[in-house]
């Protein structure tokens, strides 16, 4: 496995982790809203930071040939 294929695998894994954190954060925020409890700031912060990381990962010049 060459360096490009190995970095491609890690970029995909990191994208999956960031996407999972964003999805989990959204589910938690929606659940807290439905049951009428205040939303802890950690859910919002984790979701925003993960979304920013995912956006940065998708526009990174390191993966120009990987996603599209």
Secondary structure, 3 states (H helix, E strand, C coil): CCHHHHHHHHHHHHHHHHHHHHHHHHHHHHHHHHHCCCCCHHHHHHHHHHHHHHHHHHCCHHHCCCCC
